[in-house]
């Protein structure tokens, strides 16, 4: 009927939690405020699809950085959502890193803040720098001091 919104089909038996999350993110329809904040996921490997411009054909695509899957965007707009993190959130992340049993640990360094002799280490790109940086996080959960080499 005219003036009525088309009903969206419900997922009756989702295969996994990622499908449920993808369906939840799709709700809102095109052009709505909810659609502005949705994320698209690769149908091949379930990783996030990122916007990509194909200049020669003047197309906006969504491309997977993991498996080469691409799909044409339904919209010509790309929205950027920047999240400002509070200092307390960063402290919690450092404590989580220090207690992560899957990260490598070393006893060859000493924390400059508390003197503890064990640290978790990982490589990441430092803000504003090129290349990888080796980061250390003190394993003393009351300290969680971070430094880099």
Order of alpha helices (4+ residues) and beta strands (2+ residues): alpha-alpha-beta-beta-beta-alpha-beta-beta-beta-beta
